[in-house]
Amino acid sequence: MATNKKPTHTLRCGNIKATIWQNSSEKGPFFATTFSRPFKDQSGAWRNGTSFGLNELEGLVTGPARPRNGSPLMR
């Protein structure tokens, strides 16, 4: 069943977007991250790709995006 849950945070490093989601479990909340690469398709609509080129992989691993102080991820 799909939900319209909003992400906790969205971070960017160049053209790579990291979306952080808060989930719940019996042990309490936990976070999951999805990575995507926004692009425009032939009709001009924005889409999110999940395939990355060699020069984009470095941004996935070592990107400068970090949660800010006050973020639930820093607690």
PDB file of N, CA, C, O and CB in Angstrom:
ATOM      1  N   MET A   1       0.836  -1.177   0.000  1.00  0.00           N
ATOM      2  CA  MET A   1       0.000   0.000   0.000  1.00  0.00           C
ATOM      3  C   MET A   1       0.883   1.244   0.000  1.00  0.00           C
ATOM      4  O   MET A   1       1.725   1.397   0.885  1.00  0.00           O
ATOM      5  CB  MET A   1      -0.953  -0.004   1.212  1.00  0.00           C
ATOM      6  N   ALA A   2       0.710   2.120  -0.961  1.00  0.00           N
ATOM      7  CA  ALA A   2       1.515   3.333  -1.065  1.00  0.00           C
ATOM      8  C   ALA A   2       0.998   4.400  -0.102  1.00  0.00           C
ATOM      9  O   ALA A   2      -0.201   4.502   0.156  1.00  0.00           O
ATOM     10  CB  ALA A   2       1.507   3.865  -2.511  1.00  0.00           C
ATOM     11  N   THR A   3       1.929   5.187   0.418  1.00  0.00           N
ATOM     12  CA  THR A   3       1.547   6.299   1.286  1.00  0.00           C
ATOM     13  C   THR A   3       2.114   7.585   0.690  1.00  0.00           C
ATOM     14  O   THR A   3       3.020   7.534  -0.142  1.00  0.00           O
ATOM     15  CB  THR A   3       2.059   6.082   2.755  1.00  0.00           C
ATOM     16  N   ASN A   4       1.600   8.710   1.098  1.00  0.00           N
ATOM     17  CA  ASN A   4       2.088  10.007   0.652  1.00  0.00           C
ATOM     18  C   ASN A   4       2.932  10.657   1.735  1.00  0.00           C
ATOM     19  O   ASN A   4       2.856  11.867   1.944  1.00  0.00           O
ATOM     20  CB  ASN A   4       0.921  10.921   0.266  1.00  0.00           C
ATOM     21  N   LYS A   5       3.725   9.868   2.416  1.00  0.00           N
ATOM     22  CA  LYS A   5       4.577  10.338   3.493  1.00  0.00           C
ATOM     23  C   LYS A   5       5.651  11.274   2.932  1.00  0.00           C
ATOM     24  O   LYS A   5       6.229  10.997   1.881  1.00  0.00           O
ATOM     25  CB  LYS A   5       5.222   9.145   4.239  1.00  0.00           C
ATOM     26  N   LYS A   6       5.916  12.378   3.629  1.00  0.00           N
ATOM     27  CA  LYS A   6       6.936  13.325   3.198  1.00  0.00           C
ATOM     28  C   LYS A   6       8.283  12.946   3.798  1.00  0.00           C
ATOM     29  O   LYS A   6       8.336  12.393   4.896  1.00  0.00           O
ATOM     30  CB  LYS A   6       6.552  14.763   3.595  1.00  0.00           C
ATOM     31  N   PRO A   7       9.376  13.237   3.088  1.00  0.00           N
ATOM     32  CA  PRO A   7      10.704  12.930   3.625  1.00  0.00           C
ATOM     33  C   PRO A   7      11.041  13.818   4.820  1.00  0.00           C
ATOM     34  O   PRO A   7      10.527  14.928   4.957  1.00  0.00           O
ATOM     35  CB  PRO A   7      11.767  13.095   2.536  1.00  0.00           C
ATOM     36  N   THR A   8      11.919  13.299   5.680  1.00  0.00           N
ATOM     37  CA  THR A   8      12.419  14.073   6.812  1.00  0.00           C
ATOM     38  C   THR A   8      13.359  15.169   6.328  1.00  0.00           C
ATOM     39  O   THR A   8      13.286  16.308   6.789  1.00  0.00           O
ATOM     40  CB  THR A   8      13.137  13.159   7.822  1.00  0.00           C
ATOM     41  N   HIS A   9      14.245  14.817   5.394  1.00  0.00           N
ATOM     42  CA  HIS A   9      15.213  15.758   4.822  1.00  0.00           C
ATOM     43  C   HIS A   9      15.498  15.370   3.389  1.00  0.00           C
ATOM     44  O   HIS A   9      15.352  14.211   2.999  1.00  0.00           O
ATOM     45  CB  HIS A   9      16.523  15.790   5.646  1.00  0.00           C
ATOM     46  N   THR A  10      15.911  16.366   2.607  1.00  0.00           N
ATOM     47  CA  THR A  10      16.429  16.130   1.266  1.00  0.00           C
ATOM     48  C   THR A  10      17.742  16.872   1.167  1.00  0.00           C
ATOM     49  O   THR A  10      17.808  18.070   1.441  1.00  0.00           O
ATOM     50  CB  THR A  10      15.419  16.591   0.153  1.00  0.00           C
ATOM     51  N   LEU A  11      18.785  16.167   0.778  1.00  0.00           N
ATOM     52  CA  LEU A  11      20.119  16.744   0.644  1.00  0.00           C
ATOM     53  C   LEU A  11      20.553  16.627  -0.802  1.00  0.00           C
ATOM     54  O   LEU A  11      20.136  15.707  -1.506  1.00  0.00           O
ATOM     55  CB  LEU A  11      21.136  16.044   1.587  1.00  0.00           C
ATOM     56  N   ARG A  12      21.392  17.554  -1.255  1.00  0.00           N
ATOM     57  CA  ARG A  12      21.893  17.502  -2.627  1.00  0.00           C
ATOM     58  C   ARG A  12      23.407  17.601  -2.654  1.00  0.00           C
ATOM     59  O   ARG A  12      24.027  18.301  -1.853  1.00  0.00           O
ATOM     60  CB  ARG A  12      21.279  18.622  -3.466  1.00  0.00           C
ATOM     61  N   CYS A  13      23.975  16.882  -3.595  1.00  0.00           N
ATOM     62  CA  CYS A  13      25.406  16.974  -3.893  1.00  0.00           C
ATOM     63  C   CYS A  13      25.500  16.973  -5.411  1.00  0.00           C
ATOM     64  O   CYS A  13      25.415  15.917  -6.038  1.00  0.00           O
ATOM     65  CB  CYS A  13      26.248  15.778  -3.237  1.00  0.00           C
ATOM     66  N   GLY A  14      25.674  18.151  -6.007  1.00  0.00           N
ATOM     67  CA  GLY A  14      25.651  18.243  -7.461  1.00  0.00           C
ATOM     68  C   GLY A  14      24.281  17.845  -7.965  1.00  0.00           C
ATOM     69  O   GLY A  14      23.269  18.397  -7.533  1.00  0.00           O
ATOM     70  N   ASN A  15      24.245  16.883  -8.885  1.00  0.00           N
ATOM     71  CA  ASN A  15      22.957  16.461  -9.421  1.00  0.00           C
ATOM     72  C   ASN A  15      22.421  15.200  -8.741  1.00  0.00           C
ATOM     73  O   ASN A  15      21.490  14.575  -9.249  1.00  0.00           O
ATOM     74  CB  ASN A  15      23.075  16.226 -10.907  1.00  0.00           C
ATOM     75  N   ILE A  16      22.995  14.823  -7.607  1.00  0.00           N
ATOM     76  CA  ILE A  16      22.523  13.670  -6.846  1.00  0.00           C
ATOM     77  C   ILE A  16      21.677  14.167  -5.676  1.00  0.00           C
ATOM     78  O   ILE A  16      22.055  15.106  -4.977  1.00  0.00           O
ATOM     79  CB  ILE A  16      23.719  12.801  -6.340  1.00  0.00           C
ATOM     80  N   LYS A  17      20.540  13.532  -5.476  1.00  0.00           N
ATOM     81  CA  LYS A  17      19.640  13.905  -4.387  1.00  0.00           C
ATOM     82  C   LYS A  17      19.534  12.723  -3.424  1.00  0.00           C
ATOM     83  O   LYS A  17      19.264  11.596  -3.840  1.00  0.00           O
ATOM     84  CB  LYS A  17      18.226  14.319  -4.930  1.00  0.00           C
ATOM     85  N   ALA A  18      19.750  12.990  -2.136  1.00  0.00           N
ATOM     86  CA  ALA A  18      19.565  11.982  -1.086  1.00  0.00           C
ATOM     87  C   ALA A  18      18.311  12.377  -0.311  1.00  0.00           C
ATOM     88  O   ALA A  18      18.220  13.483   0.222  1.00  0.00           O
ATOM     89  CB  ALA A  18      20.835  11.880  -0.130  1.00  0.00           C
ATOM     90  N   THR A  19      17.358  11.468  -0.258  1.00  0.00           N
ATOM     91  CA  THR A  19      16.107  11.718   0.450  1.00  0.00           C
ATOM     92  C   THR A  19      16.066  10.829   1.679  1.00  0.00           C
ATOM     93  O   THR A  19      16.204   9.611   1.574  1.00  0.00           O
ATOM     94  CB  THR A  19      14.872  11.461  -0.467  1.00  0.00           C
ATOM     95  N   ILE A  20      15.876  11.435   2.843  1.00  0.00           N
ATOM     96  CA  ILE A  20      15.910  10.709   4.112  1.00  0.00           C
ATOM     97  C   ILE A  20      14.485  10.565   4.630  1.00  0.00           C
ATOM     98  O   ILE A  20      13.737  11.538   4.737  1.00  0.00           O
ATOM     99  CB  ILE A  20      16.812  11.438   5.160  1.00  0.00           C
ATOM    100  N   TRP A  21      14.135   9.329   4.945  1.00  0.00           N
ATOM    101  CA  TRP A  21      12.794   8.982   5.391  1.00  0.00           C
ATOM    102  C   TRP A  21      12.836   8.460   6.817  1.00  0.00           C
ATOM    103  O   TRP A  21      13.715   7.670   7.163  1.00  0.00           O
ATOM    104  CB  TRP A  21      12.163   7.942   4.458  1.00  0.00           C
ATOM    105  N   GLN A  22      11.897   8.894   7.645  1.00  0.00           N
ATOM    106  CA  GLN A  22      11.782   8.344   8.999  1.00  0.00           C
ATOM    107  C   GLN A  22      10.732   7.247   8.978  1.00  0.00           C
ATOM    108  O   GLN A  22       9.632   7.432   8.456  1.00  0.00           O
ATOM    109  CB  GLN A  22      11.413   9.455  10.042  1.00  0.00           C
ATOM    110  N   ASN A  23      11.080   6.114   9.545  1.00  0.00           N
ATOM    111  CA  ASN A  23      10.172   4.978   9.646  1.00  0.00           C
ATOM    112  C   ASN A  23      10.022   4.586  11.108  1.00  0.00           C
ATOM    113  O   ASN A  23      10.816   5.003  11.951  1.00  0.00           O
ATOM    114  CB  ASN A  23      10.682   3.778   8.804  1.00  0.00           C
ATOM    115  N   SER A  24       9.026   3.803  11.402  1.00  0.00           N
ATOM    116  CA  SER A  24       8.790   3.350  12.772  1.00  0.00           C
ATOM    117  C   SER A  24       8.907   1.840  12.849  1.00  0.00           C
ATOM    118  O   SER A  24       8.581   1.122  11.904  1.00  0.00           O
ATOM    119  CB  SER A  24       7.408   3.806  13.270  1.00  0.00           C
ATOM    120  N   SER A  25       9.379   1.377  13.994  1.00  0.00           N
ATOM    121  CA  SER A  25       9.434  -0.056  14.264  1.00  0.00           C
ATOM    122  C   SER A  25       9.076  -0.277  15.729  1.00  0.00           C
ATOM    123  O   SER A  25       8.845   0.677  16.472  1.00  0.00           O
ATOM    124  CB  SER A  25      10.846  -0.648  13.932  1.00  0.00           C
ATOM    125  N   GLU A  26       9.033  -1.521  16.129  1.00  0.00           N
ATOM    126  CA  GLU A  26       8.754  -1.844  17.530  1.00  0.00           C
ATOM    127  C   GLU A  26       9.818  -1.266  18.452  1.00  0.00           C
ATOM    128  O   GLU A  26       9.540  -0.984  19.617  1.00  0.00           O
ATOM    129  CB  GLU A  26       8.666  -3.358  17.722  1.00  0.00           C
ATOM    130  N   LYS A  27      11.042  -1.087  17.939  1.00  0.00           N
ATOM    131  CA  LYS A  27      12.150  -0.560  18.740  1.00  0.00           C
ATOM    132  C   LYS A  27      12.258   0.956  18.661  1.00  0.00           C
ATOM    133  O   LYS A  27      13.154   1.541  19.269  1.00  0.00           O
ATOM    134  CB  LYS A  27      13.454  -1.181  18.292  1.00  0.00           C
ATOM    135  N   GLY A  28      11.372   1.594  17.929  1.00  0.00           N
ATOM    136  CA  GLY A  28      11.405   3.046  17.811  1.00  0.00           C
ATOM    137  C   GLY A  28      11.679   3.487  16.387  1.00  0.00           C
ATOM    138  O   GLY A  28      11.738   2.662  15.475  1.00  0.00           O
ATOM    139  N   PRO A  29      11.849   4.794  16.195  1.00  0.00           N
ATOM    140  CA  PRO A  29      12.059   5.309  14.842  1.00  0.00           C
ATOM    141  C   PRO A  29      13.447   4.953  14.303  1.00  0.00           C
ATOM    142  O   PRO A  29      14.407   4.791  15.057  1.00  0.00           O
ATOM    143  CB  PRO A  29      11.871   6.822  14.827  1.00  0.00           C
ATOM    144  N   PHE A  30      13.522   4.835  12.972  1.00  0.00           N
ATOM    145  CA  PHE A  30      14.794   4.656  12.292  1.00  0.00           C
ATOM    146  C   PHE A  30      14.708   5.381  10.962  1.00  0.00           C
ATOM    147  O   PHE A  30      13.619   5.734  10.509  1.00  0.00           O
ATOM    148  CB  PHE A  30      15.138   3.142  12.096  1.00  0.00           C
ATOM    149  N   PHE A  31      15.850   5.601  10.340  1.00  0.00           N
ATOM    150  CA  PHE A  31      15.907   6.367   9.105  1.00  0.00           C
ATOM    151  C   PHE A  31      16.420   5.509   7.964  1.00  0.00           C
ATOM    152  O   PHE A  31      17.267   4.638   8.158  1.00  0.00           O
ATOM    153  CB  PHE A  31      16.788   7.597   9.279  1.00  0.00           C
ATOM    154  N   ALA A  32      15.899   5.763   6.775  1.00  0.00           N
ATOM    155  CA  ALA A  32      16.354   5.112   5.551  1.00  0.00           C
ATOM    156  C   ALA A  32      16.621   6.213   4.524  1.00  0.00           C
ATOM    157  O   ALA A  32      15.989   7.269   4.566  1.00  0.00           O
ATOM    158  CB  ALA A  32      15.292   4.064   5.019  1.00  0.00           C
ATOM    159  N   THR A  33      17.544   5.971   3.614  1.00  0.00           N
ATOM    160  CA  THR A  33      17.906   6.970   2.614  1.00  0.00           C
ATOM    161  C   THR A  33      17.765   6.386   1.218  1.00  0.00           C
ATOM    162  O   THR A  33      18.187   5.259   0.960  1.00  0.00           O
ATOM    163  CB  THR A  33      19.340   7.475   2.841  1.00  0.00           C
ATOM    164  N   THR A  34      17.174   7.155   0.326  1.00  0.00           N
ATOM    165  CA  THR A  34      17.119   6.783  -1.086  1.00  0.00           C
ATOM    166  C   THR A  34      17.913   7.814  -1.872  1.00  0.00           C
ATOM    167  O   THR A  34      17.932   8.993  -1.518  1.00  0.00           O
ATOM    168  CB  THR A  34      15.640   6.693  -1.602  1.00  0.00           C
ATOM    169  N   PHE A  35      18.564   7.371  -2.935  1.00  0.00           N
ATOM    170  CA  PHE A  35      19.354   8.254  -3.788  1.00  0.00           C
ATOM    171  C   PHE A  35      18.722   8.301  -5.170  1.00  0.00           C
ATOM    172  O   PHE A  35      18.259   7.287  -5.692  1.00  0.00           O
ATOM    173  CB  PHE A  35      20.830   7.779  -3.871  1.00  0.00           C
ATOM    174  N   SER A  36      18.710   9.489  -5.752  1.00  0.00           N
ATOM    175  CA  SER A  36      18.151   9.624  -7.090  1.00  0.00           C
ATOM    176  C   SER A  36      18.889  10.723  -7.846  1.00  0.00           C
ATOM    177  O   SER A  36      19.641  11.511  -7.273  1.00  0.00           O
ATOM    178  CB  SER A  36      16.637   9.929  -7.026  1.00  0.00           C
ATOM    179  N   ARG A  37      18.648  10.744  -9.138  1.00  0.00           N
ATOM    180  CA  ARG A  37      19.239  11.746 -10.016  1.00  0.00           C
ATOM    181  C   ARG A  37      18.101  12.348 -10.839  1.00  0.00           C
ATOM    182  O   ARG A  37      17.653  11.739 -11.811  1.00  0.00           O
ATOM    183  CB  ARG A  37      20.363  11.125 -10.941  1.00  0.00           C
ATOM    184  N   PRO A  38      17.626  13.547 -10.454  1.00  0.00           N
ATOM    185  CA  PRO A  38      16.533  14.169 -11.202  1.00  0.00           C
ATOM    186  C   PRO A  38      16.954  14.496 -12.633  1.00  0.00           C
ATOM    187  O   PRO A  38      18.089  14.906 -12.877  1.00  0.00           O
ATOM    188  CB  PRO A  38      16.060  15.441 -10.491  1.00  0.00           C
ATOM    189  N   PHE A  39      16.034  14.311 -13.570  1.00  0.00           N
ATOM    190  CA  PHE A  39      16.278  14.652 -14.973  1.00  0.00           C
ATOM    191  C   PHE A  39      14.941  14.960 -15.641  1.00  0.00           C
ATOM    192  O   PHE A  39      13.884  14.572 -15.145  1.00  0.00           O
ATOM    193  CB  PHE A  39      17.020  13.491 -15.717  1.00  0.00           C
ATOM    194  N   LYS A  40      15.001  15.660 -16.766  1.00  0.00           N
ATOM    195  CA  LYS A  40      13.801  15.940 -17.547  1.00  0.00           C
ATOM    196  C   LYS A  40      13.709  14.918 -18.670  1.00  0.00           C
ATOM    197  O   LYS A  40      14.693  14.647 -19.359  1.00  0.00           O
ATOM    198  CB  LYS A  40      13.818  17.394 -18.112  1.00  0.00           C
ATOM    199  N   ASP A  41      12.516  14.354 -18.850  1.00  0.00           N
ATOM    200  CA  ASP A  41      12.330  13.403 -19.944  1.00  0.00           C
ATOM    201  C   ASP A  41      12.062  14.171 -21.247  1.00  0.00           C
ATOM    202  O   ASP A  41      12.093  15.402 -21.266  1.00  0.00           O
ATOM    203  CB  ASP A  41      11.157  12.418 -19.630  1.00  0.00           C
ATOM    204  N   GLN A  42      11.801  13.443 -22.318  1.00  0.00           N
ATOM    205  CA  GLN A  42      11.629  14.070 -23.630  1.00  0.00           C
ATOM    206  C   GLN A  42      10.454  15.037 -23.680  1.00  0.00           C
ATOM    207  O   GLN A  42      10.455  15.971 -24.483  1.00  0.00           O
ATOM    208  CB  GLN A  42      11.446  13.009 -24.680  1.00  0.00           C
ATOM    209  N   SER A  43       9.452  14.824 -22.831  1.00  0.00           N
ATOM    210  CA  SER A  43       8.292  15.727 -22.818  1.00  0.00           C
ATOM    211  C   SER A  43       8.513  16.934 -21.902  1.00  0.00           C
ATOM    212  O   SER A  43       7.660  17.819 -21.833  1.00  0.00           O
ATOM    213  CB  SER A  43       7.041  14.967 -22.376  1.00  0.00           C
ATOM    214  N   GLY A  44       9.650  16.976 -21.197  1.00  0.00           N
ATOM    215  CA  GLY A  44       9.952  18.085 -20.302  1.00  0.00           C
ATOM    216  C   GLY A  44       9.504  17.870 -18.867  1.00  0.00           C
ATOM    217  O   GLY A  44       9.652  18.760 -18.030  1.00  0.00           O
ATOM    218  N   ALA A  45       8.952  16.684 -18.572  1.00  0.00           N
ATOM    219  CA  ALA A  45       8.511  16.381 -17.203  1.00  0.00           C
ATOM    220  C   ALA A  45       9.703  15.909 -16.376  1.00  0.00           C
ATOM    221  O   ALA A  45      10.568  15.192 -16.879  1.00  0.00           O
ATOM    222  CB  ALA A  45       7.386  15.301 -17.204  1.00  0.00           C
ATOM    223  N   TRP A  46       9.747  16.313 -15.103  1.00  0.00           N
ATOM    224  CA  TRP A  46      10.822  15.880 -14.215  1.00  0.00           C
ATOM    225  C   TRP A  46      10.600  14.439 -13.784  1.00  0.00           C
ATOM    226  O   TRP A  46       9.489  14.049 -13.427  1.00  0.00           O
ATOM    227  CB  TRP A  46      10.916  16.798 -12.984  1.00  0.00           C
ATOM    228  N   ARG A  47      11.662  13.661 -13.820  1.00  0.00           N
ATOM    229  CA  ARG A  47      11.668  12.264 -13.383  1.00  0.00           C
ATOM    230  C   ARG A  47      12.865  12.068 -12.460  1.00  0.00           C
ATOM    231  O   ARG A  47      13.768  12.905 -12.419  1.00  0.00           O
ATOM    232  CB  ARG A  47      11.725  11.275 -14.608  1.00  0.00           C
ATOM    233  N   ASN A  48      12.871  10.963 -11.722  1.00  0.00           N
ATOM    234  CA  ASN A  48      13.997  10.618 -10.857  1.00  0.00           C
ATOM    235  C   ASN A  48      14.602   9.306 -11.328  1.00  0.00           C
ATOM    236  O   ASN A  48      13.942   8.268 -11.318  1.00  0.00           O
ATOM    237  CB  ASN A  48      13.553  10.517  -9.371  1.00  0.00           C
ATOM    238  N   GLY A  49      15.854   9.360 -11.739  1.00  0.00           N
ATOM    239  CA  GLY A  49      16.558   8.156 -12.145  1.00  0.00           C
ATOM    240  C   GLY A  49      17.288   7.555 -10.957  1.00  0.00           C
ATOM    241  O   GLY A  49      17.650   8.258 -10.014  1.00  0.00           O
ATOM    242  N   THR A  50      17.497   6.260 -11.015  1.00  0.00           N
ATOM    243  CA  THR A  50      18.228   5.580  -9.938  1.00  0.00           C
ATOM    244  C   THR A  50      19.477   4.888 -10.471  1.00  0.00           C
ATOM    245  O   THR A  50      20.065   4.050  -9.786  1.00  0.00           O
ATOM    246  CB  THR A  50      17.322   4.557  -9.239  1.00  0.00           C
ATOM    247  N   SER A  51      19.881   5.232 -11.683  1.00  0.00           N
ATOM    248  CA  SER A  51      21.136   4.746 -12.252  1.00  0.00           C
ATOM    249  C   SER A  51      22.122   5.901 -12.237  1.00  0.00           C
ATOM    250  O   SER A  51      21.754   7.049 -12.485  1.00  0.00           O
ATOM    251  CB  SER A  51      20.936   4.184 -13.708  1.00  0.00           C
ATOM    252  N   PHE A  52      23.378   5.588 -11.944  1.00  0.00           N
ATOM    253  CA  PHE A  52      24.369   6.634 -11.781  1.00  0.00           C
ATOM    254  C   PHE A  52      25.593   6.331 -12.630  1.00  0.00           C
ATOM    255  O   PHE A  52      26.013   5.179 -12.744  1.00  0.00           O
ATOM    256  CB  PHE A  52      24.759   6.785 -10.307  1.00  0.00           C
ATOM    257  N   GLY A  53      26.165   7.379 -13.229  1.00  0.00           N
ATOM    258  CA  GLY A  53      27.383   7.257 -13.992  1.00  0.00           C
ATOM    259  C   GLY A  53      28.597   7.199 -13.076  1.00  0.00           C
ATOM    260  O   GLY A  53      28.498   7.496 -11.885  1.00  0.00           O
ATOM    261  N   LEU A  54      29.722   6.823 -13.622  1.00  0.00           N
ATOM    262  CA  LEU A  54      30.950   6.686 -12.846  1.00  0.00           C
ATOM    263  C   LEU A  54      31.306   7.976 -12.113  1.00  0.00           C
ATOM    264  O   LEU A  54      31.703   7.935 -10.949  1.00  0.00           O
ATOM    265  CB  LEU A  54      32.098   6.275 -13.752  1.00  0.00           C
ATOM    266  N   ASN A  55      31.167   9.124 -12.782  1.00  0.00           N
ATOM    267  CA  ASN A  55      31.532  10.388 -12.133  1.00  0.00           C
ATOM    268  C   ASN A  55      30.508  10.816 -11.082  1.00  0.00           C
ATOM    269  O   ASN A  55      30.786  11.732 -10.307  1.00  0.00           O
ATOM    270  CB  ASN A  55      31.682  11.486 -13.178  1.00  0.00           C
ATOM    271  N   GLU A  56      29.336  10.187 -11.030  1.00  0.00           N
ATOM    272  CA  GLU A  56      28.341  10.502 -10.006  1.00  0.00           C
ATOM    273  C   GLU A  56      28.509   9.636  -8.759  1.00  0.00           C
ATOM    274  O   GLU A  56      28.007   9.986  -7.690  1.00  0.00           O
ATOM    275  CB  GLU A  56      26.940  10.327 -10.570  1.00  0.00           C
ATOM    276  N   LEU A  57      29.197   8.527  -8.885  1.00  0.00           N
ATOM    277  CA  LEU A  57      29.349   7.615  -7.754  1.00  0.00           C
ATOM    278  C   LEU A  57      30.127   8.244  -6.604  1.00  0.00           C
ATOM    279  O   LEU A  57      29.830   7.982  -5.438  1.00  0.00           O
ATOM    280  CB  LEU A  57      30.040   6.344  -8.202  1.00  0.00           C
ATOM    281  N   GLU A  58      31.117   9.070  -6.922  1.00  0.00           N
ATOM    282  CA  GLU A  58      31.886   9.725  -5.864  1.00  0.00           C
ATOM    283  C   GLU A  58      30.984  10.596  -4.998  1.00  0.00           C
ATOM    284  O   GLU A  58      31.150  10.634  -3.779  1.00  0.00           O
ATOM    285  CB  GLU A  58      33.016  10.570  -6.465  1.00  0.00           C
ATOM    286  N   GLY A  59      30.032  11.295  -5.610  1.00  0.00           N
ATOM    287  CA  GLY A  59      29.094  12.118  -4.855  1.00  0.00           C
ATOM    288  C   GLY A  59      28.214  11.293  -3.938  1.00  0.00           C
ATOM    289  O   GLY A  59      27.822  11.761  -2.869  1.00  0.00           O
ATOM    290  N   LEU A  60      27.898  10.070  -4.340  1.00  0.00           N
ATOM    291  CA  LEU A  60      27.098   9.192  -3.488  1.00  0.00           C
ATOM    292  C   LEU A  60      27.869   8.766  -2.244  1.00  0.00           C
ATOM    293  O   LEU A  60      27.297   8.628  -1.163  1.00  0.00           O
ATOM    294  CB  LEU A  60      26.651   7.961  -4.269  1.00  0.00           C
ATOM    295  N   VAL A  61      29.166   8.560  -2.409  1.00  0.00           N
ATOM    296  CA  VAL A  61      29.980   8.024  -1.317  1.00  0.00           C
ATOM    297  C   VAL A  61      30.577   9.122  -0.447  1.00  0.00           C
ATOM    298  O   VAL A  61      30.598   8.990   0.776  1.00  0.00           O
ATOM    299  CB  VAL A  61      31.090   7.158  -1.875  1.00  0.00           C
ATOM    300  N   THR A  62      31.057  10.190  -1.045  1.00  0.00           N
ATOM    301  CA  THR A  62      31.813  11.193  -0.288  1.00  0.00           C
ATOM    302  C   THR A  62      31.212  12.585  -0.359  1.00  0.00           C
ATOM    303  O   THR A  62      31.875  13.557   0.004  1.00  0.00           O
ATOM    304  CB  THR A  62      33.223  11.243  -0.783  1.00  0.00           C
ATOM    305  N   GLY A  63      29.987  12.704  -0.814  1.00  0.00           N
ATOM    306  CA  GLY A  63      29.359  14.008  -1.019  1.00  0.00           C
ATOM    307  C   GLY A  63      29.431  14.901   0.202  1.00  0.00           C
ATOM    308  O   GLY A  63      29.469  14.410   1.330  1.00  0.00           O
ATOM    309  N   PRO A  64      29.451  16.223  -0.013  1.00  0.00           N
ATOM    310  CA  PRO A  64      29.563  17.166   1.090  1.00  0.00           C
ATOM    311  C   PRO A  64      28.266  17.347   1.865  1.00  0.00           C
ATOM    312  O   PRO A  64      28.268  17.992   2.913  1.00  0.00           O
ATOM    313  CB  PRO A  64      30.018  18.488   0.573  1.00  0.00           C
ATOM    314  N   ALA A  65      27.166  16.799   1.379  1.00  0.00           N
ATOM    315  CA  ALA A  65      25.885  16.992   2.070  1.00  0.00           C
ATOM    316  C   ALA A  65      25.915  16.317   3.430  1.00  0.00           C
ATOM    317  O   ALA A  65      26.197  15.124   3.532  1.00  0.00           O
ATOM    318  CB  ALA A  65      24.717  16.440   1.226  1.00  0.00           C
ATOM    319  N   ARG A  66      25.627  17.073   4.461  1.00  0.00           N
ATOM    320  CA  ARG A  66      25.592  16.561   5.824  1.00  0.00           C
ATOM    321  C   ARG A  66      24.370  17.130   6.527  1.00  0.00           C
ATOM    322  O   ARG A  66      23.977  18.261   6.238  1.00  0.00           O
ATOM    323  CB  ARG A  66      26.895  16.917   6.594  1.00  0.00           C
ATOM    324  N   PRO A  67      23.756  16.386   7.439  1.00  0.00           N
ATOM    325  CA  PRO A  67      22.626  16.948   8.208  1.00  0.00           C
ATOM    326  C   PRO A  67      23.110  18.142   9.032  1.00  0.00           C
ATOM    327  O   PRO A  67      24.243  18.160   9.511  1.00  0.00           O
ATOM    328  CB  PRO A  67      21.987  15.862   9.145  1.00  0.00           C
ATOM    329  N   ARG A  68      22.257  19.115   9.185  1.00  0.00           N
ATOM    330  CA  ARG A  68      22.583  20.294   9.982  1.00  0.00           C
ATOM    331  C   ARG A  68      22.285  20.053  11.435  1.00  0.00           C
ATOM    332  O   ARG A  68      21.513  19.157  11.776  1.00  0.00           O
ATOM    333  CB  ARG A  68      21.820  21.507   9.490  1.00  0.00           C
ATOM    334  N   ASN A  69      22.899  20.858  12.311  1.00  0.00           N
ATOM    335  CA  ASN A  69      22.565  20.793  13.738  1.00  0.00           C
ATOM    336  C   ASN A  69      21.076  21.071  13.894  1.00  0.00           C
ATOM    337  O   ASN A  69      20.511  21.898  13.180  1.00  0.00           O
ATOM    338  CB  ASN A  69      23.417  21.814  14.574  1.00  0.00           C
ATOM    339  N   GLY A  70      20.455  20.382  14.822  1.00  0.00           N
ATOM    340  CA  GLY A  70      19.022  20.520  15.003  1.00  0.00           C
ATOM    341  C   GLY A  70      18.237  19.481  14.224  1.00  0.00           C
ATOM    342  O   GLY A  70      17.044  19.285  14.456  1.00  0.00           O
ATOM    343  N   SER A  71      18.918  18.813  13.295  1.00  0.00           N
ATOM    344  CA  SER A  71      18.265  17.760  12.520  1.00  0.00           C
ATOM    345  C   SER A  71      18.000  16.575  13.420  1.00  0.00           C
ATOM    346  O   SER A  71      18.813  16.298  14.301  1.00  0.00           O
ATOM    347  CB  SER A  71      19.123  17.340  11.305  1.00  0.00           C
ATOM    348  N   PRO A  72      16.887  15.854  13.238  1.00  0.00           N
ATOM    349  CA  PRO A  72      16.642  14.653  14.043  1.00  0.00           C
ATOM    350  C   PRO A  72      17.741  13.609  13.864  1.00  0.00           C
ATOM    351  O   PRO A  72      17.904  12.720  14.700  1.00  0.00           O
ATOM    352  CB  PRO A  72      15.294  14.046  13.680  1.00  0.00           C
ATOM    353  N   LEU A  73      18.497  13.723  12.763  1.00  0.00           N
ATOM    354  CA  LEU A  73      19.566  12.755  12.536  1.00  0.00           C
ATOM    355  C   LEU A  73      20.768  13.015  13.439  1.00  0.00           C
ATOM    356  O   LEU A  73      21.607  12.134  13.622  1.00  0.00           O
ATOM    357  CB  LEU A  73      19.998  12.785  11.079  1.00  0.00           C
ATOM    358  N   MET A  74      20.856  14.210  14.000  1.00  0.00           N
ATOM    359  CA  MET A  74      21.991  14.560  14.845  1.00  0.00           C
ATOM    360  C   MET A  74      21.702  14.343  16.325  1.00  0.00           C
ATOM    361  O   MET A  74      22.582  14.572  17.155  1.00  0.00           O
ATOM    362  CB  MET A  74      22.385  15.997  14.609  1.00  0.00           C
ATOM    363  N   ARG A  75      20.510  13.914  16.674  1.00  0.00           N
ATOM    364  CA  ARG A  75      20.153  13.723  18.076  1.00  0.00           C
ATOM    365  C   ARG A  75      20.625  12.401  18.591  1.00  0.00           C
ATOM    366  O   ARG A  75      20.407  12.080  19.759  1.00  0.00           O
ATOM    367  CB  ARG A  75      18.673  13.838  18.267  1.00  0.00           C
TER     368      ARG A  75
END
